[in-house]
Amino acid sequence: MAEECTHDCESCGQDCSQRDMRKKPHELSRIGKVIGVVSGKGGVGKSLTTAMLAVTAQRNGFKTAVLDADITGPSAPKMFGITEKATGSEMGIFPVRSKTGIELMSMNLLLEEDTEPVIWRGPVIAGAVLQFWTDVIWNDVDYMFVDMPPGTGDVPLSIYQSLPLDGIVIVTTPQELVSMIVKKAANMAQKMNVPILGIVENMSYVKCPDCGKKIEVFGKSRAKELADEYGVDTVARIPFDSALTGCADKGLIELFEGDYVDALFKKIEGLSL
């Protein structure tokens, strides 16, 4: 591969999965494990899962960070109720801290207006993500969760190549169409030699308030089937939960209740720091 990647894989004959192209973080940063949260398509709950994992890690006594790499659809600041903007100095950019101390960097922390669109081409977006890694001073982080852009395009590819991902979590929903698309994300991770740590099925079911029965609104769960196909032993199922979505909408995700991702975090915690 050429020294300067154009991110145009169709015109390049190199096998990038076999090359170490990882970038070093800021010299003042200390980052332990880096976990990517991915999805085959948008709108399945990837950002919600990222936030829940970060909050769960923080509750377990670890120093946690969220790198919001979904540049064109940044939602992490909203979920954490963060309205202040990121600042910096000649040394670098400083992440914003949530109420419980989770460090966060997102495109919406740099824009004047949250609703301002980011109308950039792929290589520029990929460059911005890398700056969140190389130019931000992350302070003594045990677990960093990277909210990846959906799909398998050039920006996710750049993240796989440039960040030292210790593993990924795949987020999906029960519909067969989504399950088909999420396999593309799983196959991409395998091609890039990044282990799949778990599968999260969001909107998996709704619990009847009267009898407690689980009703699978979008059809039979396919999470276990997907997990078995890719040799993954950890599955999390997140139901329709108005209290959970209310916490996210109100910027109070750090107050969510439920053990939906506890087992998944235990799997992540098993990775030695």
C-alpha positions as CSV (number, residue, x, y, z in Angstrom):
1,M,0.0,0.0,0.0
2,A,1.2,3.5,-0.7
3,E,2.4,5.6,2.2
4,E,-0.5,8.0,1.8
5,C,-3.8,6.1,1.6
6,T,-6.5,7.5,-0.7
7,H,-9.1,5.3,1.0
8,D,-10.2,4.2,-2.5
9,C,-9.9,0.4,-2.0
10,E,-11.2,-0.4,-5.5
11,S,-8.1,1.1,-7.1
12,C,-5.7,-0.5,-4.7
13,G,-4.4,-4.1,-4.9
14,Q,-2.9,-4.3,-1.4
15,D,-4.2,-6.4,1.4
16,C,-4.4,-3.8,4.2
17,S,-5.5,-6.4,6.8
18,Q,-1.9,-7.7,6.8
19,R,-0.3,-4.4,7.4
20,D,0.2,-2.5,10.7
21,M,-1.0,1.0,9.9
22,R,-2.1,1.9,13.5
23,K,-1.6,5.5,14.6
24,K,-0.2,6.5,17.9
25,P,-2.4,8.4,20.3
26,H,-1.5,11.8,21.7
27,E,1.8,11.6,23.6
28,L,0.0,12.7,26.8
29,S,-2.8,10.1,26.5
30,R,-2.9,6.8,28.3
31,I,-5.5,4.4,26.8
32,G,-6.0,0.8,27.9
33,K,-8.4,-1.3,25.8
34,V,-10.2,0.0,22.7
35,I,-13.6,-1.5,21.9
36,G,-15.4,-0.7,18.7
37,V,-19.2,-0.8,18.6
38,V,-20.4,-1.5,15.1
39,S,-23.5,-2.1,13.0
40,G,-24.3,-3.1,9.5
41,K,-26.8,-0.2,9.1
42,G,-27.9,2.9,11.0
43,G,-30.8,3.2,13.4
44,V,-30.3,-0.1,15.3
45,G,-29.1,1.3,18.6
46,K,-25.3,1.4,18.2
47,S,-24.9,4.7,20.0
48,L,-27.2,3.6,22.8
49,T,-25.2,0.4,23.2
50,T,-21.9,2.4,23.3
51,A,-23.3,4.7,26.0
52,M,-24.6,1.8,28.1
53,L,-21.3,-0.1,27.9
54,A,-19.4,3.1,28.9
55,V,-21.7,3.7,31.8
56,T,-21.5,0.1,32.9
57,A,-17.7,0.2,32.9
58,Q,-17.7,3.4,34.9
59,R,-20.1,1.9,37.4
60,N,-17.6,-1.0,37.8
61,G,-14.9,1.4,38.9
62,F,-13.0,1.8,35.6
63,K,-12.0,5.1,33.9
64,T,-14.0,5.2,30.7
65,A,-14.1,7.2,27.5
66,V,-16.3,7.4,24.4
67,L,-14.9,8.3,21.0
68,D,-17.8,9.2,18.8
69,A,-16.6,8.3,15.4
70,D,-20.0,8.7,13.8
71,I,-19.1,12.1,12.5
72,T,-22.2,12.7,10.4
73,G,-24.6,11.4,13.0
74,P,-23.1,12.2,16.4
75,S,-25.6,11.5,19.3
76,A,-23.4,10.8,22.3
77,P,-23.4,14.3,23.7
78,K,-27.2,14.4,23.7
79,M,-27.5,11.1,25.5
80,F,-25.0,12.2,28.2
81,G,-26.7,15.7,28.5
82,I,-23.5,17.5,27.5
83,T,-24.0,21.0,26.1
84,E,-20.6,22.5,26.6
85,K,-18.1,22.6,23.8
86,A,-14.6,20.9,23.7
87,T,-11.7,23.2,24.4
88,G,-8.0,22.9,23.7
89,S,-4.5,24.5,23.9
90,E,-1.3,24.3,22.0
91,M,-0.9,20.8,23.5
92,G,-4.0,19.4,22.0
93,I,-7.8,19.0,22.4
94,F,-9.4,18.2,25.7
95,P,-12.3,15.8,25.9
96,V,-15.5,16.9,27.8
97,R,-16.4,15.0,30.9
98,S,-19.8,13.7,31.7
99,K,-21.5,14.0,35.1
100,T,-19.9,10.8,36.3
101,G,-16.5,11.4,34.8
102,I,-16.8,9.6,31.4
103,E,-14.5,11.4,28.9
104,L,-16.2,12.2,25.5
105,M,-15.2,13.5,22.2
106,S,-17.7,14.0,19.4
107,M,-18.2,16.2,16.4
108,N,-21.1,17.9,18.1
109,L,-18.7,19.2,20.8
110,L,-17.0,21.2,18.1
111,L,-19.9,22.6,16.1
112,E,-21.6,25.8,17.0
113,E,-25.0,24.3,16.5
114,D,-26.0,20.7,17.2
115,T,-28.1,20.6,14.1
116,E,-25.4,21.9,11.7
117,P,-24.8,19.2,9.1
118,V,-21.4,17.8,8.4
119,I,-21.2,17.7,4.6
120,W,-17.8,16.1,4.0
121,R,-16.5,13.4,1.8
122,G,-15.2,10.1,3.2
123,P,-11.5,10.9,3.4
124,V,-12.1,14.1,5.3
125,I,-14.4,12.3,7.7
126,A,-11.8,9.6,8.2
127,G,-9.2,12.3,8.9
128,A,-11.5,13.9,11.6
129,V,-11.9,10.5,13.3
130,L,-8.1,10.0,13.4
131,Q,-7.7,13.5,14.9
132,F,-10.0,12.4,17.7
133,W,-7.4,9.7,18.4
134,T,-4.1,11.5,17.8
135,D,-4.9,15.1,18.8
136,V,-7.2,14.6,21.9
137,I,-5.5,14.2,25.3
138,W,-7.3,11.2,26.8
139,N,-6.6,11.0,30.5
140,D,-5.7,7.6,32.0
141,V,-8.5,5.7,30.3
142,D,-9.0,2.0,31.1
143,Y,-11.7,1.3,28.4
144,M,-12.4,3.4,25.4
145,F,-15.6,2.6,23.4
146,V,-15.6,3.8,19.8
147,D,-19.1,4.5,18.4
148,M,-18.3,3.5,14.8
149,P,-20.1,4.8,11.7
150,P,-22.5,2.2,10.3
151,G,-21.7,0.0,7.4
152,T,-18.5,-1.2,5.9
153,G,-17.3,1.8,3.9
154,D,-14.0,3.7,3.8
155,V,-14.4,5.4,7.3
156,P,-14.9,2.1,9.2
157,L,-12.0,0.7,7.2
158,S,-9.8,3.5,8.3
159,I,-10.7,3.0,11.9
160,Y,-10.0,-0.7,11.7
161,Q,-6.6,0.1,10.1
162,S,-5.6,3.0,12.3
163,L,-6.9,2.4,15.8
164,P,-5.6,-0.6,17.9
165,L,-9.0,-2.2,18.3
166,D,-9.0,-5.0,20.9
167,G,-12.4,-6.2,19.8
168,I,-15.7,-5.2,18.5
169,V,-19.4,-5.5,19.6
170,I,-21.9,-5.9,16.9
171,V,-25.4,-4.3,17.3
172,T,-28.4,-5.5,15.4
173,T,-32.2,-5.9,15.6
174,P,-34.3,-9.0,15.0
175,Q,-35.5,-8.4,11.5
176,E,-34.1,-10.9,8.9
177,L,-33.0,-8.1,6.6
178,V,-31.0,-6.4,9.3
179,S,-29.5,-9.8,10.2
180,M,-28.3,-10.3,6.7
181,I,-26.7,-6.8,6.6
182,V,-25.0,-7.3,10.0
183,K,-23.2,-10.3,8.6
184,K,-21.3,-7.9,6.3
185,A,-20.0,-6.1,9.5
186,A,-19.1,-9.4,11.0
187,N,-17.2,-10.6,7.9
188,M,-15.4,-7.3,7.8
189,A,-14.2,-7.7,11.3
190,Q,-12.9,-11.2,10.5
191,K,-11.1,-9.9,7.4
192,M,-9.4,-7.3,9.5
193,N,-8.5,-9.9,12.2
194,V,-10.4,-8.1,15.0
195,P,-12.2,-10.4,17.4
196,I,-16.0,-10.2,17.8
197,L,-16.6,-10.0,21.6
198,G,-20.4,-10.0,21.6
199,I,-23.6,-9.4,19.7
200,V,-26.3,-7.0,21.0
201,E,-29.8,-7.4,19.7
202,N,-31.7,-4.1,20.4
203,M,-35.5,-3.8,20.3
204,S,-35.4,-7.5,20.9
205,Y,-38.8,-7.8,22.6
206,V,-41.4,-6.0,24.7
207,K,-42.4,-7.3,28.1
208,C,-46.2,-7.5,28.8
209,P,-46.9,-5.2,31.8
210,D,-49.6,-7.6,33.0
211,C,-48.2,-11.1,32.6
212,G,-44.5,-10.5,32.0
213,K,-44.5,-12.5,28.8
214,K,-41.8,-11.5,26.3
215,I,-43.4,-10.5,23.0
216,E,-41.0,-10.5,20.0
217,V,-42.5,-7.6,18.0
218,F,-40.0,-7.8,15.1
219,G,-40.1,-11.6,14.9
220,K,-38.1,-14.4,16.5
221,S,-34.7,-13.4,17.9
222,R,-31.8,-14.1,15.6
223,A,-29.0,-13.0,18.0
224,K,-28.1,-16.5,19.1
225,E,-28.2,-17.8,15.6
226,L,-25.8,-15.0,14.5
227,A,-23.6,-15.6,17.5
228,D,-23.3,-19.3,16.8
229,E,-22.4,-18.7,13.1
230,Y,-19.5,-16.5,14.1
231,G,-18.4,-18.4,17.2
232,V,-19.4,-15.7,19.6
233,D,-20.4,-16.8,23.1
234,T,-21.9,-13.6,24.5
235,V,-25.3,-12.2,23.5
236,A,-27.2,-9.3,25.0
237,R,-30.8,-8.6,24.3
238,I,-32.2,-5.1,24.9
239,P,-36.0,-4.8,25.0
240,F,-38.3,-1.9,24.1
241,D,-37.9,0.0,27.4
242,S,-39.5,3.4,27.6
243,A,-37.5,4.2,30.8
244,L,-34.2,3.4,29.0
245,T,-35.1,5.5,25.9
246,G,-36.3,8.3,28.2
247,C,-32.9,8.4,29.9
248,A,-31.2,8.7,26.5
249,D,-33.6,11.3,25.2
250,K,-33.3,13.5,28.4
251,G,-29.5,13.3,28.5
252,L,-29.6,11.0,31.6
253,I,-28.2,7.8,30.2
254,E,-25.9,7.5,33.2
255,L,-29.0,6.9,35.3
256,F,-30.3,3.9,33.2
257,E,-31.4,0.9,35.1
258,G,-31.1,-2.7,34.0
259,D,-28.5,-5.4,33.6
260,Y,-28.9,-5.7,29.8
261,V,-25.1,-5.4,28.9
262,D,-23.6,-6.6,32.2
263,A,-22.6,-10.0,30.9
264,L,-21.1,-8.4,27.8
265,F,-19.0,-6.0,29.8
266,K,-17.8,-8.9,31.9
267,K,-16.6,-10.4,28.6
268,I,-14.8,-7.2,27.8
269,E,-13.4,-6.9,31.3
270,G,-11.8,-10.4,30.7
271,L,-9.4,-8.7,28.3
272,S,-6.3,-8.0,30.4
273,L,-5.5,-4.3,30.8
